[in-house]
Amino acid sequence: RFCLPLVLASLPTMATGEEITPALQDSWGDFWLFRFFVNAAGYASIVVPGFLLIQYFKRRNYLETGRGICFPVIKSCVFGSEVKSVHQDDGSLPLRAEPTESSTARQVCKLLFCAAGLQASYLTWGVLQERVMTRTYGATETDPGEKFKDSQFLVFMNRILAFTVAGLYCALTKQPRHGAPMYKYSFASLSNILSSWCQYEALKYISFPTQVLAKASKVIPVMMMGKLVSRKSYEYWEYLTAALISVGVSMFLLSSAPNRTVSTVTTFSGVVLLAGYIIFDSFTSNWQDALFTYKMSPVQMMFGVNVFSCLFTVGSLLEQGALLESLRFMARHSEFTAHAVLLSVCSACGQLFIFYTINQFGAAVFTIIMTLRQAFAILLSCLIYGHTVTVVGGLGIAVVFMALFLRVYARSRMKKRSKKLPPGETPVQKV
């Protein structure tokens, strides 16, 4: 029984190539791989019984034989109340509002409002994310303070507020009649939790600028999977921009100076966690696209996913006893409490700004705003937390964002051209 702790204690050393100090020898449970499996076991304790119940109701043909006060709840959760929409556009993003009746000045004000809201929400969120995961709380002249270690609690905080905001929005505004079986949200919820957890954990091993560039370059594995699995075809400019992104990221990662601090060194653990983030996040978006074949609004999607996210995270935290420990940490450090709450507020408000911006101005304008946000986030992180970027690294960042803007421009040109195609022709699929 002593072998497992010894093996787990050696894993951080194997992953980072560093020696474990005596102070860390008793904290093998803090290693990310151990926590990942513990969290997964907590989610499985909820998913497996739920799966068995769903199979039981389906085999029993509950829609025909079920009765009683629980029938509407079980029907909504397991079977849904409406068939899929034939057209994908019926249930996806709401139609973009046409600015024909609005003055140019009013449209400019709306655009500035959307841009300011997105920038403020996600720049603040990025700065706080790095502060919470990489800095200590309660430090004094004699006490170095302590770090907050449980990323799952931060995910729970974000999801509970997003669930509340989405629920209030759905209750106060008119929404399409919901028809999707509720259990189908659990798949996107689980992958969304794991992607967020990997994102928080990665900041313990890599710098925030590296993480932002890795997110920007996830179009490359998406294109590879589309080519190998779905046999998709891509335009020449998509291959060109993907190559530019890979070159820019390589320039940034390979330009590390000899005197870079430990906090900015990209370790093996950080690379694995970033890969996990990209994989889980790609699954989330693809599964949500499939769910949009039902008639629903984006806010209904936000509500359904966050219902299960709250259930999974609070169940896992309670099973581990981590919920009370995190609450005690909040009680000890009021500064952390303010940061965690503000982090959740920024995340929830940012999602609402996303829906509003796409509704008003379309996906192209939204993509440009968010690409600028990524560039500003790197600059802000370097200014506040002192990350060093060499000249070659700066050129690499410029190449990445030049490629991203080129993708936006080329995609908008392709959409305009596709509208002029004859009825029998269809444009090539895009990422």
DRENMITI-359474 format. One record per residue (C-alpha): residue in one letter; x, y, z. Coordinates in pm, 1 decimal. Each point is the difference from the previous one (the first is absolute). Layout:
N
<doza: a; x: X; y: Y; z: Z>;
...
END
This chain:
431
<doza: r; x: 0.0; y: 0.0; z: 0.0>;
<doza: f; x: 301.3; y: 226.4; z: 23.3>;
<doza: c; x: 95.1; y: -54.0; z: -366.2>;
<doza: l; x: -271.2; y: 219.8; z: -151.6>;
<doza: p; x: 95.4; y: 316.4; z: 196.0>;
<doza: l; x: 365.7; y: -55.1; z: -86.3>;
<doza: v; x: -75.2; y: -37.2; z: -371.2>;
<doza: l; x: -226.7; y: 305.2; z: -1.4>;
<doza: a; x: 262.7; y: 195.9; z: 189.2>;
<doza: s; x: 249.2; y: -67.7; z: -276.2>;
<doza: l; x: -231.3; y: 103.6; z: -284.6>;
<doza: p; x: 45.8; y: 378.1; z: 39.4>;
<doza: t; x: 375.7; y: -50.5; z: -13.5>;
<doza: m; x: -25.9; y: -213.2; z: -312.7>;
<doza: a; x: -230.2; y: 252.9; z: -167.2>;
<doza: t; x: 198.1; y: 314.6; z: 68.8>;
<doza: g; x: 351.2; y: -136.5; z: 25.9>;
<doza: e; x: 47.5; y: 173.2; z: 336.3>;
<doza: e; x: 80.6; y: -134.9; z: 345.8>;
<doza: i; x: -268.7; y: -1.4; z: 266.0>;
<doza: t; x: 98.7; y: 198.4; z: 305.1>;
<doza: p; x: -59.6; y: -150.7; z: 346.1>;
<doza: a; x: -287.1; y: 243.7; z: 54.4>;
<doza: l; x: -180.1; y: -145.1; z: -301.6>;
<doza: q; x: 58.9; y: -367.3; z: 71.7>;
<doza: d; x: -322.7; y: -23.4; z: 200.8>;
<doza: s; x: -207.2; y: 180.3; z: -261.4>;
<doza: w; x: -9.0; y: -267.3; z: -272.0>;
<doza: g; x: -377.8; y: 40.7; z: 0.0>;
<doza: d; x: 44.6; y: 347.6; z: -146.0>;
<doza: f; x: 139.1; y: -134.8; z: -327.0>;
<doza: w; x: -239.1; y: 74.2; z: -286.5>;
<doza: l; x: -20.7; y: -357.0; z: -134.7>;
<doza: f; x: -110.5; y: -137.2; z: 337.2>;
<doza: r; x: -261.4; y: 274.2; z: 39.3>;
<doza: f; x: -123.9; y: -60.0; z: -354.6>;
<doza: f; x: -75.1; y: -365.9; z: 74.3>;
<doza: v; x: -157.2; y: 85.5; z: 335.8>;
<doza: n; x: -226.4; y: 257.2; z: -166.8>;
<doza: a; x: -84.9; y: -246.6; z: -278.2>;
<doza: a; x: -95.0; y: -259.5; z: 260.1>;
<doza: g; x: -231.1; y: 253.9; z: 163.8>;
<doza: y; x: -169.5; y: 75.4; z: -332.7>;
<doza: a; x: -30.9; y: -373.3; z: -73.3>;
<doza: s; x: -186.9; y: -51.2; z: 328.7>;
<doza: i; x: -272.5; y: 225.1; z: -143.5>;
<doza: v; x: 21.2; y: -92.4; z: -368.7>;
<doza: v; x: -15.2; y: -379.1; z: 39.9>;
<doza: p; x: -320.7; y: -12.2; z: 211.9>;
<doza: g; x: -156.4; y: 258.6; z: -231.4>;
<doza: f; x: 87.8; y: -208.0; z: -305.4>;
<doza: l; x: -151.8; y: -311.2; z: 155.6>;
<doza: l; x: -321.1; y: 186.1; z: 83.4>;
<doza: i; x: -29.2; y: 135.3; z: -355.4>;
<doza: q; x: 45.7; y: -348.1; z: -144.9>;
<doza: y; x: -258.3; y: -138.3; z: 242.2>;
<doza: f; x: -264.7; y: 254.8; z: -100.4>;
<doza: k; x: 69.3; y: -51.6; z: -370.4>;
<doza: r; x: -21.1; y: -379.7; z: 21.5>;
<doza: r; x: -318.7; y: 23.9; z: 202.1>;
<doza: n; x: -158.8; y: 223.4; z: -267.8>;
<doza: y; x: -83.3; y: 254.4; z: 267.5>;
<doza: l; x: -176.6; y: 238.2; z: -241.1>;
<doza: e; x: -273.8; y: -261.3; z: -47.3>;
<doza: t; x: -15.9; y: -152.4; z: 347.7>;
<doza: g; x: 109.7; y: 283.8; z: 230.4>;
<doza: r; x: -242.2; y: 179.9; z: 227.6>;
<doza: g; x: 8.7; y: 210.6; z: 312.4>;
<doza: i; x: 136.0; y: 334.2; z: 115.4>;
<doza: c; x: 354.8; y: -78.4; z: -121.8>;
<doza: f; x: -107.3; y: -72.8; z: -358.8>;
<doza: p; x: 55.5; y: 357.7; z: -138.0>;
<doza: v; x: 344.4; y: 24.4; z: 160.8>;
<doza: i; x: 116.3; y: -340.9; z: -125.5>;
<doza: k; x: -142.0; y: 67.7; z: -345.4>;
<doza: s; x: 185.5; y: 333.2; z: -23.1>;
<doza: c; x: 328.0; y: -141.9; z: 130.1>;
<doza: v; x: 7.7; y: -328.0; z: -195.4>;
<doza: f; x: -218.0; y: 37.5; z: -309.6>;
<doza: g; x: -53.3; y: 372.5; z: -62.1>;
<doza: s; x: -321.8; y: 150.8; z: -126.4>;
<doza: e; x: 65.5; y: 86.5; z: -365.5>;
<doza: v; x: 157.4; y: -149.9; z: -310.5>;
<doza: k; x: 314.3; y: 143.2; z: -151.0>;
<doza: s; x: -18.7; y: 298.8; z: -228.3>;
<doza: v; x: 56.2; y: -78.4; z: -367.6>;
<doza: h; x: 202.1; y: 318.1; z: -51.4>;
<doza: q; x: 308.1; y: 63.2; z: 209.8>;
<doza: d; x: -58.1; y: 374.0; z: -7.8>;
<doza: d; x: -332.9; y: -29.5; z: 182.1>;
<doza: g; x: 158.1; y: -69.3; z: 333.9>;
<doza: s; x: 349.5; y: 133.6; z: -17.7>;
<doza: l; x: 96.3; y: 358.5; z: 52.7>;
<doza: p; x: -280.9; y: 254.5; z: -22.0>;
<doza: l; x: -30.1; y: 190.3; z: -323.0>;
<doza: r; x: 219.4; y: 305.2; z: -13.7>;
<doza: a; x: -192.0; y: 321.7; z: 41.9>;
<doza: e; x: -5.4; y: 210.9; z: -314.7>;
<doza: p; x: 111.1; y: 360.7; z: 52.2>;
<doza: t; x: -236.0; y: 146.3; z: -262.3>;
<doza: e; x: -207.9; y: 197.1; z: 246.0>;
<doza: s; x: 288.3; y: 108.8; z: 219.3>;
<doza: s; x: 219.5; y: 297.4; z: -66.5>;
<doza: t; x: 370.5; y: -42.4; z: -63.1>;
<doza: a; x: 84.0; y: 174.9; z: 325.6>;
<doza: r; x: -219.3; y: -239.1; z: 194.2>;
<doza: q; x: 162.2; y: -301.9; z: -164.3>;
<doza: v; x: 345.7; y: 138.0; z: 80.5>;
<doza: c; x: -104.0; y: 45.1; z: 364.1>;
<doza: k; x: -128.3; y: -357.6; z: 11.0>;
<doza: l; x: 323.8; y: -128.3; z: -149.5>;
<doza: l; x: 209.4; y: 196.0; z: 250.3>;
<doza: f; x: -219.7; y: -129.7; z: 281.7>;
<doza: c; x: 46.5; y: -361.3; z: -113.6>;
<doza: a; x: 375.1; y: 41.1; z: -50.0>;
<doza: a; x: 43.8; y: 169.8; z: 338.1>;
<doza: g; x: -210.3; y: -263.7; z: 176.3>;
<doza: l; x: 189.6; y: -291.3; z: -153.3>;
<doza: q; x: 340.7; y: 156.8; z: 60.4>;
<doza: a; x: -77.8; y: 97.0; z: 359.4>;
<doza: s; x: -153.4; y: -338.1; z: 85.3>;
<doza: y; x: 266.2; y: -224.5; z: -148.1>;
<doza: l; x: 306.1; y: 214.8; z: 66.8>;
<doza: t; x: -98.4; y: 22.0; z: 365.6>;
<doza: w; x: -74.6; y: -371.4; z: -0.5>;
<doza: g; x: 343.8; y: -81.5; z: -145.2>;
<doza: v; x: 188.3; y: 221.5; z: 246.4>;
<doza: l; x: -189.5; y: -145.7; z: 298.1>;
<doza: q; x: 44.0; y: -353.6; z: -127.3>;
<doza: e; x: 377.1; y: 39.3; z: -1.4>;
<doza: r; x: -4.2; y: 177.7; z: 337.4>;
<doza: v; x: -202.3; y: -273.9; z: 172.0>;
<doza: m; x: 196.1; y: -294.1; z: -140.7>;
<doza: t; x: 357.5; y: 132.4; z: 19.1>;
<doza: r; x: 21.4; y: 232.3; z: 302.0>;
<doza: t; x: -29.3; y: -49.1; z: 376.1>;
<doza: y; x: -252.7; y: 145.7; z: 243.2>;
<doza: g; x: 64.0; y: 126.3; z: 351.3>;
<doza: a; x: 371.0; y: 62.3; z: -47.0>;
<doza: t; x: 176.3; y: 204.2; z: 268.7>;
<doza: e; x: 359.8; y: 77.5; z: 91.2>;
<doza: t; x: 22.7; y: -320.7; z: 202.5>;
<doza: d; x: -254.8; y: -218.5; z: -182.0>;
<doza: p; x: 33.1; y: -76.3; z: -374.3>;
<doza: g; x: -374.7; y: -56.3; z: -23.7>;
<doza: e; x: -181.6; y: -286.7; z: -169.7>;
<doza: k; x: -119.0; y: -73.2; z: -352.5>;
<doza: f; x: -347.7; y: -110.0; z: -95.9>;
<doza: k; x: 30.5; y: -343.1; z: -159.2>;
<doza: d; x: -347.4; y: -131.7; z: -81.3>;
<doza: s; x: -84.9; y: 101.9; z: -356.3>;
<doza: q; x: -324.7; y: -195.2; z: 15.0>;
<doza: f; x: -140.7; y: 239.9; z: 259.8>;
<doza: l; x: 63.5; y: 293.6; z: -235.1>;
<doza: v; x: -182.6; y: -189.0; z: -276.0>;
<doza: f; x: -290.6; y: -55.2; z: 240.7>;
<doza: m; x: -9.4; y: 370.4; z: 89.5>;
<doza: n; x: -7.9; y: 98.6; z: -367.9>;
<doza: r; x: -271.1; y: -251.5; z: -85.9>;
<doza: i; x: -233.2; y: 78.1; z: 289.9>;
<doza: l; x: -9.2; y: 368.1; z: -90.7>;
<doza: a; x: -37.9; y: -73.9; z: -372.6>;
<doza: f; x: -287.6; y: -236.1; z: 84.2>;
<doza: t; x: -168.8; y: 272.6; z: 206.4>;
<doza: v; x: 43.0; y: 268.6; z: -267.9>;
<doza: a; x: -123.9; y: -229.2; z: -279.8>;
<doza: g; x: -297.1; y: -111.7; z: 208.5>;
<doza: l; x: -106.3; y: 356.9; z: 74.3>;
<doza: y; x: 42.6; y: 97.4; z: -365.3>;
<doza: c; x: -214.5; y: -292.3; z: -117.3>;
<doza: a; x: -265.8; y: 80.7; z: 261.6>;
<doza: l; x: -20.4; y: 369.5; z: -91.0>;
<doza: t; x: 13.3; y: -28.3; z: -381.3>;
<doza: k; x: -191.2; y: -199.5; z: -257.9>;
<doza: q; x: 182.3; y: -315.5; z: -106.1>;
<doza: p; x: -74.2; y: -277.7; z: -253.3>;
<doza: r; x: -185.6; y: -303.9; z: 128.1>;
<doza: h; x: 264.1; y: -235.8; z: 135.6>;
<doza: g; x: 5.4; y: -348.2; z: -152.7>;
<doza: a; x: 343.0; y: -156.8; z: 55.6>;
<doza: p; x: 32.3; y: -282.0; z: 255.7>;
<doza: m; x: 171.1; y: 157.4; z: 299.5>;
<doza: y; x: 250.5; y: -280.8; z: 44.2>;
<doza: k; x: 165.0; y: 90.3; z: -332.7>;
<doza: y; x: 133.0; y: 319.9; z: 156.2>;
<doza: s; x: 207.6; y: -212.0; z: 239.2>;
<doza: f; x: 250.0; y: -97.5; z: -273.0>;
<doza: a; x: 80.9; y: 361.2; z: -87.6>;
<doza: s; x: -2.9; y: 87.0; z: 369.2>;
<doza: l; x: 253.8; y: -267.6; z: 90.6>;
<doza: s; x: 240.1; y: 95.0; z: -278.3>;
<doza: n; x: -47.3; y: 369.9; z: 84.3>;
<doza: i; x: 90.6; y: -63.4; z: 364.2>;
<doza: l; x: 309.4; y: -196.4; z: -94.5>;
<doza: s; x: 114.5; y: 260.6; z: -254.5>;
<doza: s; x: -40.1; y: 279.7; z: 257.1>;
<doza: w; x: 184.0; y: -207.0; z: 262.0>;
<doza: c; x: 289.5; y: -63.4; z: -241.5>;
<doza: q; x: 9.7; y: 371.2; z: -79.5>;
<doza: y; x: 35.4; y: 97.3; z: 367.0>;
<doza: e; x: 250.4; y: -276.3; z: 78.4>;
<doza: a; x: 218.9; y: 84.3; z: -300.9>;
<doza: l; x: 78.0; y: 341.8; z: 148.2>;
<doza: k; x: 197.0; y: -176.5; z: 274.7>;
<doza: y; x: 247.9; y: -124.4; z: -259.5>;
<doza: i; x: -1.3; y: 247.8; z: -290.8>;
<doza: s; x: -31.6; y: 373.5; z: -43.8>;
<doza: f; x: -327.9; y: 170.0; z: -86.9>;
<doza: p; x: 131.6; y: 128.3; z: -339.0>;
<doza: t; x: 91.7; y: -357.0; z: -94.5>;
<doza: q; x: -348.5; y: -116.7; z: 91.7>;
<doza: v; x: -163.7; y: 272.7; z: -210.2>;
<doza: l; x: 211.1; y: -89.1; z: -304.0>;
<doza: a; x: -83.4; y: -368.3; z: 45.6>;
<doza: k; x: -371.8; y: 85.9; z: -6.2>;
<doza: a; x: 49.0; y: 204.5; z: -315.1>;
<doza: s; x: 175.2; y: -291.7; z: -171.0>;
<doza: k; x: -267.1; y: -261.2; z: 71.7>;
<doza: v; x: -127.0; y: 49.5; z: -356.3>;
<doza: i; x: 290.3; y: -220.9; z: -112.4>;
<doza: p; x: -110.0; y: -322.6; z: 178.9>;
<doza: v; x: -360.4; y: 75.5; z: -99.7>;
<doza: m; x: 102.6; y: 9.9; z: -367.8>;
<doza: m; x: 206.5; y: -317.8; z: 38.7>;
<doza: m; x: -291.6; y: -187.3; z: 155.5>;
<doza: g; x: -236.5; y: 130.3; z: -267.7>;
<doza: k; x: 236.1; y: -116.0; z: -275.2>;
<doza: l; x: 72.9; y: -344.0; z: 147.4>;
<doza: v; x: -336.0; y: -90.9; z: 151.9>;
<doza: s; x: -266.1; y: 190.3; z: -195.6>;
<doza: r; x: 188.6; y: 31.0; z: -331.8>;
<doza: k; x: -74.9; y: 372.0; z: -8.0>;
<doza: s; x: 143.5; y: 227.7; z: -266.5>;
<doza: y; x: 159.3; y: 334.8; z: 80.1>;
<doza: e; x: 94.1; y: 306.2; z: -198.8>;
<doza: y; x: 361.7; y: 96.4; z: -67.1>;
<doza: w; x: -23.2; y: 299.1; z: 237.7>;
<doza: e; x: -98.0; y: -231.6; z: 285.7>;
<doza: y; x: 316.4; y: -205.0; z: -47.4>;
<doza: l; x: 203.1; y: 321.7; z: -31.7>;
<doza: t; x: -136.5; y: 153.9; z: 320.6>;
<doza: a; x: 39.1; y: -328.9; z: 189.6>;
<doza: a; x: 364.4; y: -14.8; z: -108.2>;
<doza: l; x: 53.9; y: 364.2; z: 105.1>;
<doza: i; x: -155.2; y: -71.3; z: 340.7>;
<doza: s; x: 226.2; y: -300.8; z: 54.6>;
<doza: v; x: 306.2; y: 202.1; z: -102.9>;
<doza: g; x: -94.3; y: 287.6; z: 232.2>;
<doza: v; x: -62.0; y: -229.8; z: 296.4>;
<doza: s; x: 329.7; y: -180.8; z: -63.4>;
<doza: m; x: 187.0; y: 332.0; z: -12.0>;
<doza: f; x: -149.8; y: 99.8; z: 334.7>;
<doza: l; x: 64.6; y: -332.6; z: 174.5>;
<doza: l; x: 355.1; y: -40.9; z: -132.3>;
<doza: s; x: 107.7; y: 355.7; z: 85.7>;
<doza: s; x: 25.2; y: -57.2; z: 374.9>;
<doza: a; x: 284.9; y: 191.4; z: 154.3>;
<doza: p; x: 246.1; y: -179.2; z: 231.1>;
<doza: n; x: -104.6; y: 211.3; z: 297.3>;
<doza: r; x: -372.4; y: -53.4; z: -29.3>;
<doza: t; x: -169.5; y: -56.8; z: 332.9>;
<doza: v; x: -137.6; y: -337.8; z: 99.7>;
<doza: s; x: -358.6; y: 127.2; z: -28.1>;
<doza: t; x: 39.7; y: 53.7; z: -372.9>;
<doza: v; x: 170.3; y: -327.8; z: -84.1>;
<doza: t; x: -217.3; y: -230.1; z: -207.4>;
<doza: t; x: 15.1; y: -340.2; z: 170.8>;
<doza: f; x: -117.7; y: -337.6; z: -118.4>;
<doza: s; x: -296.2; y: 16.5; z: 237.4>;
<doza: g; x: -106.8; y: 333.7; z: -144.7>;
<doza: v; x: 12.1; y: -135.7; z: -354.4>;
<doza: v; x: -211.1; y: -302.6; z: 96.7>;
<doza: l; x: -255.3; y: 218.3; z: 176.5>;
<doza: l; x: -22.2; y: 235.1; z: -299.4>;
<doza: a; x: -56.1; y: -300.6; z: -226.0>;
<doza: g; x: -274.7; y: -116.6; z: 235.8>;
<doza: y; x: -159.2; y: 344.2; z: -10.1>;
<doza: i; x: -1.7; y: 5.6; z: -382.5>;
<doza: i; x: -143.2; y: -354.1; z: -25.3>;
<doza: f; x: -277.8; y: 52.6; z: 254.3>;
<doza: d; x: -85.5; y: 346.5; z: -131.8>;
<doza: s; x: -22.8; y: -129.9; z: -357.6>;
<doza: f; x: -238.1; y: -274.3; z: 111.1>;
<doza: t; x: -214.7; y: 253.5; z: 188.1>;
<doza: s; x: -49.6; y: 223.4; z: -302.9>;
<doza: n; x: -73.9; y: -292.7; z: -232.0>;
<doza: w; x: -251.1; y: -154.2; z: 239.9>;
<doza: q; x: -171.5; y: 334.2; z: 48.4>;
<doza: d; x: -26.6; y: 35.5; z: -377.7>;
<doza: a; x: -178.7; y: -335.7; z: -5.6>;
<doza: l; x: -235.9; y: 109.7; z: 279.7>;
<doza: f; x: -92.5; y: 313.1; z: -194.9>;
<doza: t; x: -190.6; y: -226.0; z: -241.8>;
<doza: y; x: -269.1; y: 29.3; z: 265.8>;
<doza: k; x: -183.2; y: 331.9; z: 16.3>;
<doza: m; x: 174.8; y: 190.9; z: 278.7>;
<doza: s; x: 167.4; y: 332.8; z: 64.2>;
<doza: p; x: 365.1; y: 39.4; z: 104.2>;
<doza: v; x: -111.7; y: 106.2; z: 348.5>;
<doza: q; x: -201.6; y: -321.3; z: 34.8>;
<doza: m; x: 314.5; y: -187.5; z: -97.9>;
<doza: m; x: 194.9; y: 196.6; z: 261.9>;
<doza: f; x: -262.1; y: -86.5; z: 263.0>;
<doza: g; x: -15.8; y: -372.0; z: -84.3>;
<doza: v; x: 377.3; y: -49.1; z: -6.5>;
<doza: n; x: 51.5; y: 187.0; z: 326.5>;
<doza: v; x: -271.5; y: -199.2; z: 180.2>;
<doza: f; x: 206.7; y: -315.4; z: -42.2>;
<doza: s; x: 327.2; y: 185.9; z: 57.1>;
<doza: c; x: -122.1; y: 109.2; z: 343.3>;
<doza: l; x: -120.0; y: -353.9; z: 76.3>;
<doza: f; x: 328.5; y: -164.4; z: -102.3>;
<doza: t; x: 233.1; y: 246.8; z: 171.4>;
<doza: v; x: -189.1; y: 29.7; z: 329.5>;
<doza: g; x: -38.4; y: -379.0; z: 17.1>;
<doza: s; x: 371.5; y: -56.3; z: -60.8>;
<doza: l; x: 99.7; y: 272.9; z: 247.3>;
<doza: l; x: -222.2; y: -144.9; z: 271.7>;
<doza: e; x: 131.0; y: -353.5; z: -56.3>;
<doza: q; x: 359.1; y: 121.6; z: 32.6>;
<doza: g; x: -73.6; y: 229.5; z: 294.2>;
<doza: a; x: 152.8; y: 281.1; z: -206.8>;
<doza: l; x: -304.7; y: 226.3; z: 11.3>;
<doza: l; x: 35.8; y: 72.2; z: 372.2>;
<doza: e; x: 376.5; y: 43.4; z: -33.5>;
<doza: s; x: -46.8; y: 255.0; z: -279.3>;
<doza: l; x: -261.4; y: 184.8; z: 203.5>;
<doza: r; x: 243.3; y: 11.5; z: 291.4>;
<doza: f; x: 262.7; y: 144.8; z: -233.4>;
<doza: m; x: -251.5; y: 267.3; z: -102.1>;
<doza: a; x: -67.9; y: 75.4; z: 366.5>;
<doza: r; x: 373.1; y: 35.0; z: 70.2>;
<doza: h; x: 68.2; y: 225.4; z: -299.5>;
<doza: s; x: -260.2; y: 261.7; z: -84.0>;
<doza: e; x: 209.9; y: 110.9; z: -297.9>;
<doza: f; x: -39.5; y: -344.1; z: -156.5>;
<doza: t; x: -376.2; y: 15.9; z: 59.4>;
<doza: a; x: -20.1; y: 327.1; z: -191.6>;
<doza: h; x: 213.8; y: -139.8; z: -282.1>;
<doza: a; x: -203.8; y: -322.1; z: -29.6>;
<doza: v; x: -332.1; y: 185.3; z: -5.9>;
<doza: l; x: 124.1; y: 255.0; z: -253.0>;
<doza: l; x: 142.9; y: -283.2; z: -211.2>;
<doza: s; x: -345.0; y: -162.6; z: -12.7>;
<doza: v; x: -176.4; y: 328.8; z: -75.7>;
<doza: c; x: 234.9; y: 70.4; z: -291.8>;
<doza: s; x: -50.2; y: -349.3; z: -139.0>;
<doza: a; x: -381.2; y: 19.1; z: 13.5>;
<doza: c; x: -19.3; y: 355.4; z: -135.9>;
<doza: g; x: 245.9; y: -86.6; z: -275.1>;
<doza: q; x: -226.5; y: -280.8; z: -123.2>;
<doza: l; x: -295.9; y: 237.4; z: -18.2>;
<doza: f; x: 208.1; y: 255.3; z: -192.1>;
<doza: i; x: 94.9; y: -277.7; z: -244.0>;
<doza: f; x: -365.9; y: -76.4; z: -76.2>;
<doza: y; x: -92.3; y: 368.4; z: -33.1>;
<doza: t; x: 295.9; y: 85.3; z: -226.4>;
<doza: i; x: -63.4; y: -289.7; z: -239.2>;
<doza: n; x: -370.5; y: 85.4; z: -3.3>;
<doza: q; x: 65.4; y: 364.9; z: -88.5>;
<doza: f; x: 306.2; y: -11.8; z: -226.3>;
<doza: g; x: 65.5; y: -360.1; z: -102.0>;
<doza: a; x: 281.9; y: -247.1; z: 61.7>;
<doza: a; x: 265.8; y: 181.7; z: -205.1>;
<doza: v; x: -8.2; y: 317.5; z: 210.7>;
<doza: f; x: -6.1; y: -210.3; z: 316.4>;
<doza: t; x: 307.5; y: -196.2; z: -114.1>;
<doza: i; x: 193.8; y: 322.1; z: -66.6>;
<doza: i; x: -85.2; y: 135.8; z: 346.8>;
<doza: m; x: 103.3; y: -323.4; z: 172.1>;
<doza: t; x: 322.0; y: -23.1; z: -200.8>;
<doza: l; x: 90.3; y: 350.9; z: 114.1>;
<doza: r; x: -87.1; y: -108.2; z: 353.0>;
<doza: q; x: 256.0; y: -281.6; z: -18.3>;
<doza: a; x: 270.6; y: 243.5; z: -110.2>;
<doza: f; x: -89.1; y: 245.1; z: 277.8>;
<doza: a; x: -4.8; y: -286.0; z: 254.1>;
<doza: i; x: 360.2; y: -94.4; z: -84.7>;
<doza: l; x: 111.2; y: 362.7; z: 25.1>;
<doza: l; x: -182.2; y: 52.9; z: 329.4>;
<doza: s; x: 139.7; y: -320.0; z: 150.3>;
<doza: c; x: 355.3; y: 98.9; z: -94.3>;
<doza: l; x: -44.5; y: 347.9; z: 152.8>;
<doza: i; x: -161.3; y: -114.6; z: 326.5>;
<doza: y; x: 182.0; y: -325.6; z: 71.3>;
<doza: g; x: 335.8; y: 75.8; z: -161.4>;
<doza: h; x: 11.8; y: -270.4; z: -268.5>;
<doza: t; x: 297.2; y: 55.8; z: -227.4>;
<doza: v; x: -46.4; y: -23.5; z: -377.3>;
<doza: t; x: 300.5; y: 14.0; z: -232.2>;
<doza: v; x: 2.5; y: 175.6; z: -336.7>;
<doza: v; x: -38.9; y: -333.2; z: -181.0>;
<doza: g; x: -284.0; y: -94.0; z: 234.7>;
<doza: g; x: -171.6; y: 330.8; z: -67.6>;
<doza: l; x: 28.9; y: -59.7; z: -373.9>;
<doza: g; x: -150.7; y: -343.2; z: 51.1>;
<doza: i; x: -299.7; y: 152.2; z: 182.7>;
<doza: a; x: -41.7; y: 252.3; z: -284.5>;
<doza: v; x: 5.0; y: -281.6; z: -259.0>;
<doza: v; x: -268.1; y: -194.3; z: 189.2>;
<doza: f; x: -239.9; y: 292.9; z: 22.5>;
<doza: m; x: 68.5; y: 105.7; z: -358.3>;
<doza: a; x: -102.5; y: -351.7; z: -105.9>;
<doza: l; x: -314.5; y: 16.3; z: 214.8>;
<doza: f; x: -108.7; y: 330.0; z: -155.9>;
<doza: l; x: 76.7; y: -141.5; z: -344.3>;
<doza: r; x: -233.4; y: -291.1; z: 75.3>;
<doza: v; x: -280.3; y: 238.0; z: 97.1>;
<doza: y; x: 46.3; y: 205.1; z: -316.6>;
<doza: a; x: 20.0; y: -302.3; z: -230.4>;
<doza: r; x: -301.7; y: -164.8; z: 160.9>;
<doza: s; x: -212.5; y: 312.6; z: -41.5>;
<doza: r; x: 103.0; y: 18.5; z: -367.3>;
<doza: m; x: -92.5; y: -365.3; z: -49.0>;
<doza: k; x: -342.1; y: 53.6; z: 157.0>;
<doza: k; x: -70.3; y: 289.5; z: -234.5>;
<doza: r; x: 110.0; y: -210.1; z: -296.1>;
<doza: s; x: -212.0; y: -298.5; z: 109.9>;
<doza: k; x: -312.5; y: 217.7; z: -6.8>;
<doza: k; x: 61.4; y: 65.7; z: -369.4>;
<doza: l; x: 40.2; y: -368.4; z: -92.7>;
<doza: p; x: -261.1; y: -168.0; z: -221.7>;
<doza: p; x: -268.1; y: -199.3; z: 190.9>;
<doza: g; x: 160.0; y: -337.4; z: -77.3>;
<doza: e; x: 348.7; y: 84.5; z: 127.3>;
<doza: t; x: 115.2; y: -5.9; z: 360.7>;
<doza: p; x: 311.1; y: 154.9; z: 151.9>;
<doza: v; x: 278.6; y: -205.7; z: 154.1>;
<doza: q; x: -43.7; y: -71.7; z: 372.1>;
<doza: k; x: 190.2; y: 224.3; z: 237.1>;
<doza: v; x: 147.0; y: -54.0; z: 345.1>;
END
